[in-house]
Every structure is written in structure tokens, then in C-alpha cells.
Amino acid sequence: MPHTASVDSPPKALTWALLPAVLISAAAFFLYARRADVPADEFVAAGVPGWLLLIVALVFAWVFDRRGMTQELFRDLLLIAVGMVIVSTTSVAADISWPNFFRLGTVLALAVAVPYLLSRFVFKERKIRFPWRGERSWTRTQWIYLFVVLAAGYLILPFYFVSSGVYLNWPLVDEPSLIARLFVGVNAVGTWDELFFICTVFAVYRRHFPVWLANILQMTIFVSFLWELGYQSWGPLLTIPFALVQGFTFMITKSLTYVLVVHLLFDLIVFLVIVEARNPGMFPFFITG
């Protein structure tokens, strides 16, 4: 009897579902990372390979479902693909000009809202959830981990941004209004990361794969997005483990609030480092070399 994914039994790694899922995640490279330095007049054309991969993946998923080789794979991967396509309609390179500030904010909001509404009101399911409170209070270990996160960010992020020069991927912020806009933007994107990559992409992949494999698949999309955002050079050495740890942390805590706090603590350091790198001496407590 053909294997079918089931939400009632532990999913296996090597199933027919893996092929379209890998294609979905691979598409992120062409939709985001590959377009990081593409001129504006070539931006749309550069995304074609990524969109084609999404289409091929969804065709495979539909065929596998029809033949009983997978279960609800097409509908699940469609949720991820829809969000990815929405994000791919605009550049996510760091730009805090007012037009881009609102344009990117709208696009990212739709990338979370549309898959959620599609799942909830069209498919009549609750595959995408946002568990803000979690199942229990934070433990002492979790509180200690927050301080570890701050310490790690303080020790690693200034050296990364300054030594690699990637801080130049973010705009010059030398006025209070620009600094405030950067602060809001960094935190808004950080919040969106968890809503989309963890609560949407990771959650959907977990229905068909073991946690470790679902985490790798979501990490691939996450890191591609972060590359286009500006975390380039040797940034993946930081963003890959960060994306994986966030996925596992969410599985352990079952709390969106907790993983969001972890993320925003990192982003606080990111914000301060960018401002310092652009305005040397503003925050002289960083170690950059």
C-alpha cells in the first residue's frame, strides 16, 4: 500500500513528500539570495527560476496526492509557496526610505496573513497557529538562555558586521528620525521572521517530516531571505545555526513569545552595531576587532 503522510503518526524523512518540499526550499535561493545584487530592471526576470521551481514542486505534490503517495501535501506546500511568492514581489534589501518602509511592511504582512486566511477559512483547518503564551511559564534555564543570547550577540555580531563590512548593506542612519525608523524596521522584520518561518513554514513542514528535517527545510528559506536582507559575506555561518536553533527552541518551549524575545534580543544588538558602525563612537562599548 502506498505510503501517505499522516498527522496521527510520526512522519518519516524519506517519503515522496521530500522531493517537492526540497524544490520549494530550493526556490528560495533564486527568489531571495540570488536577487540580492540584481539591478532593478532585471529583478523580475531573476525571479523566474524560483517561481518555476515552485510550480514544479506544486505539480509534483498534486500528482503525489492524487496517487495516494502523500496526504494533503499540495494544500500544505501551497501555503508556503503563496507566502514566498508574495515576498518575492519586492526586494527585501535593507531600505528605510518611507515608500519602501510601507511597501515592504505591506508585502510582509500579506505573506503571513494570506497563508493563514487560506488555511483557516478556505481549507477550514488550523495548521498555522501563533501560540503567544506557550504551554507553561518560562523555566530558569530559559531565562539564563536569554542572557546567553545577549552575551553571544555582543561578542559575535559587532565583529561580523564590521570586519566583513556588511553593515554597509544597511543605509546610513545619522539623524534621529532615521535611527528610529531603522529600529522599528529591524524589530518589525525580526517579528515577521518568526511569524512566517517558524509559525508558518516550519509548522507546515512538520506535518510531513521529522522535526530535524522540517527545521532544515525552513532554515534554507530563512537563510536565503536573510542573505537578500543584508546578512552576506560569511553571514550564513551565523544565520544557519540561528535559524536551526530558533526552530528547535520553538519546539521545546511551544511559545512564540519566547522565540520572539530571543530573536529581538539579537536584533537589538544588530541595530546598535549598525548605528555604531555608521556613526563611530556612538556606542563605544562594542568590541569590533
Contacts in CASP RR format, 6 or more apart in sequence:
PFRMAT RR
TARGET T0000
AUTHOR 0000-0000-0000
METHOD contacts of the structure
MODEL  1
MPHTASVDSPPKALTWALLPAVLISAAAFFLYARRADVPADEFVAAGVPG
WLLLIVALVFAWVFDRRGMTQELFRDLLLIAVGMVIVSTTSVAADISWPN
FFRLGTVLALAVAVPYLLSRFVFKERKIRFPWRGERSWTRTQWIYLFVVL
AAGYLILPFYFVSSGVYLNWPLVDEPSLIARLFVGVNAVGTWDELFFICT
VFAVYRRHFPVWLANILQMTIFVSFLWELGYQSWGPLLTIPFALVQGFTF
MITKSLTYVLVVHLLFDLIVFLVIVEARNPGMFPFFITG
2 67 0 8 1.000
2 68 0 8 1.000
2 69 0 8 1.000
3 12 0 8 1.000
3 15 0 8 1.000
3 16 0 8 1.000
3 69 0 8 1.000
3 70 0 8 1.000
4 68 0 8 1.000
4 69 0 8 1.000
4 70 0 8 1.000
4 71 0 8 1.000
5 11 0 8 1.000
5 15 0 8 1.000
5 17 0 8 1.000
5 70 0 8 1.000
5 71 0 8 1.000
5 72 0 8 1.000
5 73 0 8 1.000
5 207 0 8 1.000
5 208 0 8 1.000
6 71 0 8 1.000
7 207 0 8 1.000
10 210 0 8 1.000
11 206 0 8 1.000
11 207 0 8 1.000
11 208 0 8 1.000
11 209 0 8 1.000
11 210 0 8 1.000
12 209 0 8 1.000
12 210 0 8 1.000
13 209 0 8 1.000
13 210 0 8 1.000
13 213 0 8 1.000
15 70 0 8 1.000
15 208 0 8 1.000
15 209 0 8 1.000
16 64 0 8 1.000
16 69 0 8 1.000
16 70 0 8 1.000
17 61 0 8 1.000
17 64 0 8 1.000
17 70 0 8 1.000
17 73 0 8 1.000
17 208 0 8 1.000
17 209 0 8 1.000
18 209 0 8 1.000
18 213 0 8 1.000
19 57 0 8 1.000
19 60 0 8 1.000
20 56 0 8 1.000
20 57 0 8 1.000
20 58 0 8 1.000
20 60 0 8 1.000
20 61 0 8 1.000
20 64 0 8 1.000
20 73 0 8 1.000
20 77 0 8 1.000
21 57 0 8 1.000
21 77 0 8 1.000
21 205 0 8 1.000
21 208 0 8 1.000
21 209 0 8 1.000
21 217 0 8 1.000
22 217 0 8 1.000
23 53 0 8 1.000
23 54 0 8 1.000
23 56 0 8 1.000
23 57 0 8 1.000
23 60 0 8 1.000
24 53 0 8 1.000
24 54 0 8 1.000
24 57 0 8 1.000
24 77 0 8 1.000
24 80 0 8 1.000
24 81 0 8 1.000
24 84 0 8 1.000
24 217 0 8 1.000
24 221 0 8 1.000
25 217 0 8 1.000
25 218 0 8 1.000
25 220 0 8 1.000
25 221 0 8 1.000
26 53 0 8 1.000
26 220 0 8 1.000
27 49 0 8 1.000
27 50 0 8 1.000
27 51 0 8 1.000
27 53 0 8 1.000
27 54 0 8 1.000
27 57 0 8 1.000
27 81 0 8 1.000
27 84 0 8 1.000
28 84 0 8 1.000
28 220 0 8 1.000
28 221 0 8 1.000
28 224 0 8 1.000
28 225 0 8 1.000
29 50 0 8 1.000
29 220 0 8 1.000
29 224 0 8 1.000
30 46 0 8 1.000
30 47 0 8 1.000
30 49 0 8 1.000
30 50 0 8 1.000
30 53 0 8 1.000
31 47 0 8 1.000
31 50 0 8 1.000
31 51 0 8 1.000
31 84 0 8 1.000
31 87 0 8 1.000
31 88 0 8 1.000
31 224 0 8 1.000
32 87 0 8 1.000
32 88 0 8 1.000
32 92 0 8 1.000
32 221 0 8 1.000
32 224 0 8 1.000
32 225 0 8 1.000
32 227 0 8 1.000
32 228 0 8 1.000
33 223 0 8 1.000
33 224 0 8 1.000
33 227 0 8 1.000
33 228 0 8 1.000
34 46 0 8 1.000
34 47 0 8 1.000
34 49 0 8 1.000
35 43 0 8 1.000
35 46 0 8 1.000
35 47 0 8 1.000
35 91 0 8 1.000
35 228 0 8 1.000
36 93 0 8 1.000
36 227 0 8 1.000
36 228 0 8 1.000
36 230 0 8 1.000
36 232 0 8 1.000
38 46 0 8 1.000
40 91 0 8 1.000
43 91 0 8 1.000
47 88 0 8 1.000
50 88 0 8 1.000
51 85 0 8 1.000
51 88 0 8 1.000
54 81 0 8 1.000
54 84 0 8 1.000
54 85 0 8 1.000
57 77 0 8 1.000
57 81 0 8 1.000
58 74 0 8 1.000
58 77 0 8 1.000
58 78 0 8 1.000
58 81 0 8 1.000
61 70 0 8 1.000
61 73 0 8 1.000
61 74 0 8 1.000
61 77 0 8 1.000
61 78 0 8 1.000
62 74 0 8 1.000
64 70 0 8 1.000
64 73 0 8 1.000
64 74 0 8 1.000
65 71 0 8 1.000
65 72 0 8 1.000
65 73 0 8 1.000
65 74 0 8 1.000
70 208 0 8 1.000
72 207 0 8 1.000
73 208 0 8 1.000
75 123 0 8 1.000
76 127 0 8 1.000
76 204 0 8 1.000
76 207 0 8 1.000
76 208 0 8 1.000
77 204 0 8 1.000
78 118 0 8 1.000
79 115 0 8 1.000
79 118 0 8 1.000
79 119 0 8 1.000
79 127 0 8 1.000
79 128 0 8 1.000
79 200 0 8 1.000
79 204 0 8 1.000
80 115 0 8 1.000
80 200 0 8 1.000
80 201 0 8 1.000
80 204 0 8 1.000
80 205 0 8 1.000
80 221 0 8 1.000
82 114 0 8 1.000
82 115 0 8 1.000
82 118 0 8 1.000
83 110 0 8 1.000
83 111 0 8 1.000
83 112 0 8 1.000
83 114 0 8 1.000
83 115 0 8 1.000
83 196 0 8 1.000
83 200 0 8 1.000
84 111 0 8 1.000
84 221 0 8 1.000
86 107 0 8 1.000
86 110 0 8 1.000
86 111 0 8 1.000
86 114 0 8 1.000
87 107 0 8 1.000
87 108 0 8 1.000
87 111 0 8 1.000
87 196 0 8 1.000
87 225 0 8 1.000
89 107 0 8 1.000
90 103 0 8 1.000
90 104 0 8 1.000
90 107 0 8 1.000
91 228 0 8 1.000
92 104 0 8 1.000
92 225 0 8 1.000
92 228 0 8 1.000
92 229 0 8 1.000
93 169 0 8 1.000
93 228 0 8 1.000
93 229 0 8 1.000
93 230 0 8 1.000
94 169 0 8 1.000
94 170 0 8 1.000
94 171 0 8 1.000
94 229 0 8 1.000
94 230 0 8 1.000
95 101 0 8 1.000
95 104 0 8 1.000
95 171 0 8 1.000
96 171 0 8 1.000
96 173 0 8 1.000
96 178 0 8 1.000
96 181 0 8 1.000
96 182 0 8 1.000
96 185 0 8 1.000
97 171 0 8 1.000
101 181 0 8 1.000
101 185 0 8 1.000
105 188 0 8 1.000
108 188 0 8 1.000
108 189 0 8 1.000
108 192 0 8 1.000
108 196 0 8 1.000
109 192 0 8 1.000
111 192 0 8 1.000
111 196 0 8 1.000
112 192 0 8 1.000
112 195 0 8 1.000
112 196 0 8 1.000
112 200 0 8 1.000
115 128 0 8 1.000
115 200 0 8 1.000
116 128 0 8 1.000
116 200 0 8 1.000
119 125 0 8 1.000
119 126 0 8 1.000
119 127 0 8 1.000
119 128 0 8 1.000
120 126 0 8 1.000
120 128 0 8 1.000
127 203 0 8 1.000
127 204 0 8 1.000
127 207 0 8 1.000
128 199 0 8 1.000
128 200 0 8 1.000
128 203 0 8 1.000
128 204 0 8 1.000
129 199 0 8 1.000
129 203 0 8 1.000
130 195 0 8 1.000
130 199 0 8 1.000
130 256 0 8 1.000
131 199 0 8 1.000
131 254 0 8 1.000
131 255 0 8 1.000
131 256 0 8 1.000
132 255 0 8 1.000
132 256 0 8 1.000
132 257 0 8 1.000
133 255 0 8 1.000
133 257 0 8 1.000
134 253 0 8 1.000
134 254 0 8 1.000
134 255 0 8 1.000
134 256 0 8 1.000
134 257 0 8 1.000
134 258 0 8 1.000
135 254 0 8 1.000
135 255 0 8 1.000
138 253 0 8 1.000
138 255 0 8 1.000
138 258 0 8 1.000
142 253 0 8 1.000
142 258 0 8 1.000
145 262 0 8 1.000
146 261 0 8 1.000
146 262 0 8 1.000
146 265 0 8 1.000
149 262 0 8 1.000
149 265 0 8 1.000
149 266 0 8 1.000
150 265 0 8 1.000
150 269 0 8 1.000
153 266 0 8 1.000
153 269 0 8 1.000
154 269 0 8 1.000
154 286 0 8 1.000
154 287 0 8 1.000
155 287 0 8 1.000
156 238 0 8 1.000
157 238 0 8 1.000
157 266 0 8 1.000
157 269 0 8 1.000
157 270 0 8 1.000
157 273 0 8 1.000
158 269 0 8 1.000
158 273 0 8 1.000
158 276 0 8 1.000
158 286 0 8 1.000
158 287 0 8 1.000
158 288 0 8 1.000
158 289 0 8 1.000
159 287 0 8 1.000
159 288 0 8 1.000
159 289 0 8 1.000
160 166 0 8 1.000
160 233 0 8 1.000
160 234 0 8 1.000
160 235 0 8 1.000
160 238 0 8 1.000
161 167 0 8 1.000
161 270 0 8 1.000
161 273 0 8 1.000
161 274 0 8 1.000
161 277 0 8 1.000
162 273 0 8 1.000
162 277 0 8 1.000
162 288 0 8 1.000
162 289 0 8 1.000
163 288 0 8 1.000
163 289 0 8 1.000
164 232 0 8 1.000
164 233 0 8 1.000
164 234 0 8 1.000
164 235 0 8 1.000
165 233 0 8 1.000
165 277 0 8 1.000
166 230 0 8 1.000
166 231 0 8 1.000
166 232 0 8 1.000
166 233 0 8 1.000
166 235 0 8 1.000
167 273 0 8 1.000
167 274 0 8 1.000
167 277 0 8 1.000
167 278 0 8 1.000
169 230 0 8 1.000
169 232 0 8 1.000
170 182 0 8 1.000
170 230 0 8 1.000
170 274 0 8 1.000
170 278 0 8 1.000
171 178 0 8 1.000
171 182 0 8 1.000
172 178 0 8 1.000
172 278 0 8 1.000
173 179 0 8 1.000
173 181 0 8 1.000
173 182 0 8 1.000
173 274 0 8 1.000
173 275 0 8 1.000
173 278 0 8 1.000
173 279 0 8 1.000
174 278 0 8 1.000
174 279 0 8 1.000
179 275 0 8 1.000
182 271 0 8 1.000
182 274 0 8 1.000
182 275 0 8 1.000
183 271 0 8 1.000
186 267 0 8 1.000
186 270 0 8 1.000
186 271 0 8 1.000
186 274 0 8 1.000
187 264 0 8 1.000
187 267 0 8 1.000
187 271 0 8 1.000
189 229 0 8 1.000
190 260 0 8 1.000
190 263 0 8 1.000
190 264 0 8 1.000
190 267 0 8 1.000
191 260 0 8 1.000
191 263 0 8 1.000
191 264 0 8 1.000
193 222 0 8 1.000
193 225 0 8 1.000
193 263 0 8 1.000
194 246 0 8 1.000
194 256 0 8 1.000
194 259 0 8 1.000
194 260 0 8 1.000
194 263 0 8 1.000
195 256 0 8 1.000
197 218 0 8 1.000
197 221 0 8 1.000
197 222 0 8 1.000
197 225 0 8 1.000
197 243 0 8 1.000
197 246 0 8 1.000
198 218 0 8 1.000
198 246 0 8 1.000
198 247 0 8 1.000
198 250 0 8 1.000
198 256 0 8 1.000
198 259 0 8 1.000
199 256 0 8 1.000
201 217 0 8 1.000
201 218 0 8 1.000
201 221 0 8 1.000
201 222 0 8 1.000
202 214 0 8 1.000
202 215 0 8 1.000
202 218 0 8 1.000
202 247 0 8 1.000
202 250 0 8 1.000
205 213 0 8 1.000
205 214 0 8 1.000
205 217 0 8 1.000
205 218 0 8 1.000
206 214 0 8 1.000
208 214 0 8 1.000
209 217 0 8 1.000
211 248 0 8 1.000
211 251 0 8 1.000
215 244 0 8 1.000
215 247 0 8 1.000
215 248 0 8 1.000
216 244 0 8 1.000
218 243 0 8 1.000
218 247 0 8 1.000
219 240 0 8 1.000
219 243 0 8 1.000
219 244 0 8 1.000
222 239 0 8 1.000
222 243 0 8 1.000
223 236 0 8 1.000
223 239 0 8 1.000
223 240 0 8 1.000
223 243 0 8 1.000
226 239 0 8 1.000
226 243 0 8 1.000
227 235 0 8 1.000
227 236 0 8 1.000
227 239 0 8 1.000
231 238 0 8 1.000
231 239 0 8 1.000
242 266 0 8 1.000
246 259 0 8 1.000
246 262 0 8 1.000
246 263 0 8 1.000
247 259 0 8 1.000
249 258 0 8 1.000
249 259 0 8 1.000
249 262 0 8 1.000
250 256 0 8 1.000
250 258 0 8 1.000
250 259 0 8 1.000
253 259 0 8 1.000
272 283 0 8 1.000
272 286 0 8 1.000
273 283 0 8 1.000
273 286 0 8 1.000
275 282 0 8 1.000
275 283 0 8 1.000
276 282 0 8 1.000
276 283 0 8 1.000
276 284 0 8 1.000
276 286 0 8 1.000
277 288 0 8 1.000
END
